Amino acid sequence: MAQQQTPAVHQEEEAHEAHKLEFSSWPVILAVGGGVALLGVITHWGVSILGLAIFVGAAGGWLRHQLAEYREVEAPTQYVQAVLFQVPPEKIPQLLNGDGLLAALRSHQDRLRLRRGFLAMGVIRSPNEKGEVQMVVETRWRDPEALIAYEEENATIQKLLEGFQGAILAETVQVYDMEVVL
């Protein structure tokens, strides 16, 4: 039977892969230029100028190399599921109490932290004092497969909201899957 990695081990391996640097000869040339410049202090000023020219050229080459490598690295893409819904203002205290929706969402987040590909979860609400309160529960995922696997389960945020039908306006529940582009 194959051994399954814990999320912490999986994230550590990904971080290690992300920090591997491509080999560059520029630091060696930079060191040679610095050595020749120092040798010129002992021998002749012309050797120092040659060493400084090598040093400055190598520094510029190494900088260009690092910038080109940096540009090649793509920004990590995240996949977001946003669940929007409305709550009548008089029901907000019921959702915020110790066994209300926020407590259930915290518990849900704790379970999601154990899943492969889960990154984060957030809850946003509109600050309006009159009328329905708009709420958004956002989960972030490393890849679309992880989000799809989550959506195919019976323990999703939409299912969790069904347990609070008296406090949530059911006809307002909307689910959006999106990709972060910035």
C-alpha positions as CSV (number, residue, x, y, z in Angstrom):
1,M,0.0,0.0,0.0
2,A,1.4,3.4,-1.0
3,Q,2.2,5.8,1.9
4,Q,0.2,9.0,1.7
5,Q,2.1,12.2,2.5
6,T,0.8,14.7,5.1
7,P,0.0,18.2,3.8
8,A,3.0,19.6,5.7
9,V,5.4,17.2,4.0
10,H,3.8,17.9,0.6
11,Q,4.1,21.7,1.1
12,E,7.8,21.3,2.3
13,E,8.7,19.4,-0.9
14,E,7.0,22.0,-3.1
15,A,8.9,24.8,-1.3
16,H,12.2,22.9,-1.7
17,E,11.5,22.5,-5.5
18,A,10.6,26.2,-5.8
19,H,13.9,27.3,-4.2
20,K,16.2,25.3,-6.5
21,L,18.4,27.7,-8.5
22,E,19.7,27.2,-11.9
23,F,23.5,26.9,-12.1
24,S,25.3,30.1,-13.2
25,S,29.0,30.7,-13.9
26,W,28.7,34.4,-13.2
27,P,29.7,34.2,-9.5
28,V,32.9,32.4,-10.5
29,I,33.8,35.0,-13.0
30,L,32.9,37.7,-10.5
31,A,35.3,36.1,-8.0
32,V,38.1,35.9,-10.6
33,G,37.6,39.6,-11.5
34,G,37.9,40.5,-7.8
35,G,41.0,38.4,-7.4
36,V,42.7,39.9,-10.4
37,A,41.8,43.4,-9.2
38,L,43.4,42.6,-5.8
39,L,46.4,41.1,-7.5
40,G,46.9,44.4,-9.4
41,V,47.2,46.3,-6.1
42,I,50.4,44.2,-5.5
43,T,51.7,44.2,-9.1
44,H,50.5,47.0,-11.5
45,W,47.6,49.3,-11.6
46,G,46.7,48.1,-15.1
47,V,46.0,44.7,-13.8
48,S,43.7,46.2,-11.2
49,I,41.8,48.0,-14.0
50,L,41.5,44.7,-15.9
51,G,40.2,43.0,-12.8
52,L,37.7,45.7,-12.1
53,A,36.4,45.5,-15.7
54,I,36.0,41.7,-15.4
55,F,34.3,42.2,-12.0
56,V,31.8,44.9,-13.2
57,G,31.0,42.9,-16.4
58,A,30.4,39.7,-14.3
59,A,28.2,41.6,-11.9
60,G,26.1,42.9,-14.7
61,G,25.9,39.5,-16.4
62,W,24.9,37.8,-13.2
63,L,22.2,40.4,-12.5
64,R,20.8,39.9,-16.1
65,H,20.8,36.1,-15.6
66,Q,19.0,36.4,-12.3
67,L,16.4,38.8,-13.7
68,A,15.8,36.5,-16.7
69,E,15.3,33.5,-14.3
70,Y,12.9,35.5,-12.1
71,R,10.8,36.5,-15.1
72,E,10.5,32.8,-16.2
73,V,8.9,31.8,-12.9
74,E,5.1,32.0,-13.1
75,A,3.1,33.4,-10.3
76,P,1.3,30.5,-8.5
77,T,-2.3,30.2,-9.7
78,Q,-5.0,29.7,-7.1
79,Y,-8.5,28.5,-7.6
80,V,-11.3,30.1,-5.6
81,Q,-14.8,28.9,-4.7
82,A,-16.9,31.8,-3.5
83,V,-20.3,31.0,-1.9
84,L,-22.5,34.1,-1.6
85,F,-25.7,34.3,0.4
86,Q,-27.9,36.8,2.2
87,V,-29.0,36.9,5.9
88,P,-31.8,39.0,7.3
89,P,-30.2,41.5,9.8
90,E,-32.2,40.1,12.7
91,K,-30.6,36.6,12.2
92,I,-27.0,37.9,12.4
93,P,-26.7,37.4,16.2
94,Q,-27.9,33.8,15.7
95,L,-25.2,33.1,13.2
96,L,-22.5,34.7,15.3
97,N,-23.2,32.9,18.6
98,G,-21.0,30.0,19.8
99,D,-22.9,27.2,18.0
100,G,-23.9,29.3,14.9
101,L,-22.6,29.5,11.4
102,L,-19.2,31.0,12.2
103,A,-18.4,28.2,14.6
104,A,-19.5,25.6,12.0
105,L,-17.3,27.4,9.4
106,R,-14.3,27.3,11.7
107,S,-14.8,23.6,12.2
108,H,-15.1,23.1,8.4
109,Q,-11.9,25.1,7.9
110,D,-10.1,22.8,10.4
111,R,-11.1,19.8,8.3
112,L,-10.1,21.5,5.0
113,R,-6.6,22.1,6.3
114,L,-6.0,18.4,6.2
115,R,-6.9,18.2,2.5
116,R,-4.4,18.1,-0.3
117,G,-4.4,21.4,-2.2
118,F,-6.3,23.5,0.3
119,L,-4.7,26.9,0.9
120,A,-7.1,29.2,2.8
121,M,-10.6,30.1,3.8
122,G,-12.2,33.5,4.5
123,V,-15.6,34.9,5.5
124,I,-16.6,38.4,4.4
125,R,-19.8,40.2,5.2
126,S,-21.3,43.5,4.2
127,P,-21.4,46.2,7.0
128,N,-24.9,47.5,6.1
129,E,-27.1,48.1,9.1
130,K,-30.5,47.9,7.3
131,G,-31.6,45.3,4.8
132,E,-30.2,41.9,4.1
133,V,-26.5,41.3,5.0
134,Q,-24.5,39.9,2.1
135,M,-22.0,37.2,3.1
136,V,-19.3,35.5,1.1
137,V,-17.4,32.3,2.2
138,E,-14.3,31.9,0.1
139,T,-12.0,28.9,-0.1
140,R,-8.7,28.9,-2.0
141,W,-7.2,25.9,-3.7
142,R,-3.8,25.1,-5.2
143,D,-5.1,23.3,-8.3
144,P,-8.5,22.8,-10.0
145,E,-8.4,19.0,-9.3
146,A,-8.3,19.7,-5.5
147,L,-11.3,22.1,-5.8
148,I,-13.2,19.6,-8.0
149,A,-12.6,16.8,-5.5
150,Y,-13.9,19.0,-2.7
151,E,-17.0,19.9,-4.7
152,E,-17.8,16.2,-5.3
153,E,-18.0,15.5,-1.6
154,N,-21.0,15.7,0.6
155,A,-19.3,18.0,3.1
156,T,-19.1,21.3,1.3
157,I,-20.0,24.9,2.4
158,Q,-23.3,24.6,0.5
159,K,-24.2,21.5,2.5
160,L,-23.2,23.3,5.7
161,L,-25.5,26.2,4.9
162,E,-28.4,23.8,4.5
163,G,-28.2,23.3,8.3
164,F,-28.9,27.0,8.8
165,Q,-32.0,27.3,6.5
166,G,-33.9,29.3,9.1
167,A,-31.2,32.0,9.2
168,I,-30.1,32.1,5.6
169,L,-32.3,33.2,2.7
170,A,-32.0,29.9,0.7
171,E,-32.9,31.5,-2.6
172,T,-29.9,33.8,-2.4
173,V,-27.2,31.1,-2.2
174,Q,-24.8,31.3,-5.2
175,V,-21.6,29.4,-5.9
176,Y,-18.8,30.6,-8.2
177,D,-15.6,28.9,-9.1
178,M,-12.9,31.3,-10.2
179,E,-9.2,31.5,-10.9
180,V,-7.0,34.2,-9.3
181,V,-5.3,36.1,-12.1
182,L,-3.2,38.7,-10.2
